[in-house]
Amino acid sequence: MSWIILVMAGLCEVGFAFCLGKTKGLEGLPYWEWMAGFVLLYILSAVLLAKAAQTLPIGTAYPVWTGIGAVGSVLVGIFFFHEPATFWRIFFISMLIISVVGLKSLS
């Protein structure tokens, strides 16, 4: 169950990065609506991480959480914000995924 909670925390991190990206160029109410989503997902992500870390080693939980957030944020940037999908970006994101899987397999 802790791994499911940790994955949910990582997905919330991706969500708050998406909300932050959507604020670019906005003003007024739309800006504050996306910022409210950012704050809500940020808090939820931290709470879920803390819950998962009650049973998982923090040396595993935190890197997995940040890894999910980093990989997800890059993918959100590529698919939703039209950021470049260069060979080296994909290569290093792949290395990050392999590292996260390795940490999970050792726990």
C-alpha positions in Angstrom: 0.0 0.0 0.0 2.9 2.4 0.7 4.1 2.1 -2.8 0.7 3.0 -4.2 0.6 6.0 -1.9 4.1 7.0 -3.0 3.2 6.7 -6.7 0.1 8.9 -6.0 2.4 11.4 -4.3 4.6 11.5 -7.4 1.6 11.9 -9.7 0.5 14.9 -7.6 4.0 16.3 -8.1 3.5 16.0 -11.8 0.1 17.6 -11.4 1.5 20.6 -9.6 4.2 21.1 -12.2 1.5 21.0 -14.9 -0.5 23.7 -13.0 2.6 25.8 -12.7 3.3 25.5 -16.4 -0.3 26.5 -17.2 0.2 29.9 -15.4 2.7 31.1 -18.0 1.4 34.2 -19.6 -1.8 34.3 -17.5 -3.1 37.1 -15.4 -6.1 37.7 -13.1 -8.5 34.9 -12.2 -7.2 32.2 -14.6 -3.7 32.7 -13.1 -5.0 32.3 -9.5 -7.2 29.2 -10.4 -4.1 27.4 -11.7 -2.1 28.6 -8.7 -4.8 27.2 -6.4 -4.5 23.8 -8.2 -0.7 24.1 -7.8 -0.9 24.7 -4.0 -3.5 22.0 -3.5 -1.5 19.3 -5.4 1.7 20.5 -3.7 0.3 20.0 -0.2 -1.3 16.7 -1.2 1.9 15.4 -2.7 3.9 16.3 0.5 1.2 14.7 2.7 1.2 11.5 0.7 5.0 11.4 0.6 5.1 11.7 4.4 2.5 8.9 4.7 4.5 6.6 2.5 7.7 7.4 4.3 6.2 6.1 7.5 6.8 2.5 6.3 9.3 3.0 3.4 12.9 4.0 4.0 13.2 7.8 3.3 16.3 7.1 1.3 14.1 5.2 -1.1 10.8 7.1 -0.9 12.2 10.5 -1.5 14.3 9.6 -4.6 11.4 7.6 -6.1 9.0 10.5 -5.4 11.3 13.1 -7.1 12.0 10.6 -9.9 8.3 10.2 -10.7 8.0 14.0 -10.5 11.0 14.6 -12.8 10.1 12.1 -15.4 6.4 13.1 -15.4 7.3 16.8 -15.6 9.5 16.2 -18.6 6.8 14.2 -20.3 4.2 16.9 -19.5 6.5 19.5 -21.0 7.0 17.4 -24.1 3.3 16.4 -24.7 1.4 19.5 -23.3 3.9 22.4 -23.6 5.6 21.4 -26.8 9.1 21.3 -25.3 11.8 19.5 -27.4 12.2 15.7 -27.1 15.8 15.6 -28.0 17.9 12.4 -27.9 19.8 13.4 -24.8 16.6 14.4 -22.8 15.1 11.0 -23.6 18.3 9.3 -22.8 18.8 10.9 -19.4 15.1 10.5 -18.5 15.5 6.8 -19.3 18.4 6.6 -17.0 16.3 8.2 -14.3 13.6 5.6 -14.8 16.1 2.8 -14.6 17.5 4.2 -11.4 14.0 4.5 -9.8 13.2 0.9 -10.8 16.5 -0.2 -9.3 15.8 1.6 -6.0 12.4 -0.1 -5.8 13.8 -3.5 -6.5 16.3 -3.1 -3.7 13.6 -2.1 -1.1 
